[in-house]
Amino acid sequence: EVVESSGEPRRRPLGIIIVAALLVGRLIIEVTALVTVEPGGILGWVADGSNVPEFEAGTTAWYLGTAGLLLIIATTAASLVGLWRFRTWGWSLSLIISGAILAIDLAWWYYGQPRYPGMFLNMVAVFYLNQRDVRAIFLPSSL
């Protein structure tokens, strides 16, 4: 638990809790997409929520897709830790990742394969990251 300079514990706003839950959900989806070999069943259903498409194993596209998944997993995990520990870089990274993945979701929509749940969840994350009570913690000068 993070303690303020006054010695009292800092209370997490609802927005941080919601965004943290969304980040955990993204981690579950992307890790499932990384480790799922067979696309069937519940694991295949979860993996379908990934922002990175499946490619034929061993191809250049597959290697690039796997690298993209690993990058998303690593940056999401780092932003989750930073956000939960009230680090400004965690808030910034969460906002950047949510915006970037929202842009990827919009590209999917443009190419005729919309991922509406991902778009909605990333819009919710960006909305809560920009709420006054959350910004007051990370960017008090912006108020």
C-alpha positions in Angstrom: 0.0 0.0 0.0 1.3 3.4 -0.9 1.6 6.0 1.9 1.3 9.7 1.3 3.7 12.2 2.9 1.2 12.8 5.7 1.7 9.1 6.7 -1.9 8.1 5.7 -2.5 5.4 3.1 -3.5 6.7 -0.3 -6.9 5.5 -1.5 -7.2 4.2 -5.0 -9.9 5.9 -7.1 -12.4 3.7 -8.8 -10.9 4.6 -12.2 -7.5 3.0 -11.3 -9.2 -0.1 -10.1 -11.3 -0.4 -13.3 -8.3 0.3 -15.6 -6.2 -2.3 -13.6 -9.0 -4.9 -14.1 -9.0 -4.1 -17.8 -5.2 -4.4 -18.0 -5.4 -7.8 -16.3 -8.1 -8.9 -18.8 -5.8 -7.8 -21.7 -3.0 -9.8 -20.2 -5.2 -12.9 -19.9 -6.3 -12.5 -23.6 -2.8 -11.9 -25.0 -1.1 -14.6 -22.9 -3.8 -17.0 -24.0 -3.3 -16.0 -27.6 0.4 -16.6 -27.2 0.2 -20.1 -25.7 -2.9 -21.5 -27.4 -2.0 -23.9 -30.2 -5.5 -25.2 -31.0 -8.0 -22.5 -31.8 -11.0 -24.5 -30.5 -12.7 -24.5 -27.1 -12.8 -21.8 -24.5 -9.1 -21.0 -24.9 -9.6 -20.4 -28.6 -12.5 -18.1 -27.8 -10.4 -16.1 -25.4 -7.5 -16.0 -27.8 -9.8 -14.6 -30.5 -10.0 -11.4 -28.5 -6.3 -10.7 -29.2 -5.3 -7.7 -31.2 -2.7 -9.7 -33.1 -4.0 -12.1 -35.7 -2.9 -15.7 -36.0 -0.4 -16.5 -38.7 1.0 -19.7 -40.1 3.7 -21.0 -37.8 7.3 -20.4 -39.0 6.5 -17.6 -41.3 8.0 -14.1 -41.0 4.5 -12.8 -40.2 4.2 -15.3 -37.4 7.5 -14.2 -35.9 6.4 -10.5 -36.1 3.1 -11.4 -34.6 4.7 -13.2 -31.7 7.0 -10.3 -31.1 4.0 -8.0 -31.1 2.2 -10.2 -28.6 5.3 -10.3 -26.3 5.6 -6.5 -26.6 1.9 -6.0 -25.7 2.2 -8.4 -22.8 5.4 -6.8 -21.4 4.2 -3.2 -21.7 0.8 -4.1 -20.3 2.3 -5.8 -17.3 4.7 -2.9 -16.7 1.9 -0.3 -16.9 -0.3 -2.4 -14.6 2.5 -2.4 -11.9 3.2 1.3 -12.4 -0.4 2.3 -12.3 -1.2 0.2 -9.2 1.9 1.7 -7.4 0.9 5.3 -8.3 3.8 5.9 -10.6 3.4 8.6 -13.2 5.1 6.5 -15.8 2.5 3.7 -15.2 -0.3 6.1 -15.8 1.4 7.4 -19.0 2.2 3.9 -20.3 -1.4 2.8 -19.6 -2.8 5.7 -21.5 -0.3 5.1 -24.4 -1.1 1.4 -24.6 -4.8 1.9 -24.4 -4.7 4.5 -27.2 -2.4 2.4 -29.4 -4.5 -0.7 -29.0 -7.7 1.4 -29.7 -6.0 2.5 -32.9 -5.2 -1.1 -33.8 -8.9 -1.9 -33.1 -10.0 0.9 -35.4 -7.7 -0.5 -38.1 -9.3 -3.9 -37.7 -12.7 -2.2 -38.2 -11.5 -0.4 -41.3 -10.4 -3.7 -42.8 -13.8 -5.3 -42.2 -12.9 -7.3 -39.0 -14.3 -5.1 -36.2 -13.3 -6.0 -32.7 -16.0 -4.1 -30.9 -15.4 -5.4 -27.4 -11.8 -4.4 -27.6 -12.7 -0.9 -28.9 -15.2 -0.5 -26.1 -12.9 -1.6 -23.3 -10.0 0.6 -24.5 -12.4 3.6 -24.7 -13.4 2.9 -21.1 -9.8 2.7 -20.1 -8.9 6.0 -21.8 -12.0 7.6 -20.2 -11.1 6.5 -16.7 -7.4 7.4 -17.1 -8.5 10.9 -17.9 -10.9 11.3 -15.0 -10.2 14.2 -12.7 -9.6 12.1 -9.6 -7.1 9.9 -11.5 -5.3 12.9 -13.1 -5.1 14.5 -9.7 -2.8 11.8 -8.5 -0.6 11.6 -11.6 -0.7 15.2 -13.0 -1.8 17.5 -10.2 -0.6 20.5 -12.2 -3.1 19.7 -15.0 -6.2 20.5 -12.9 
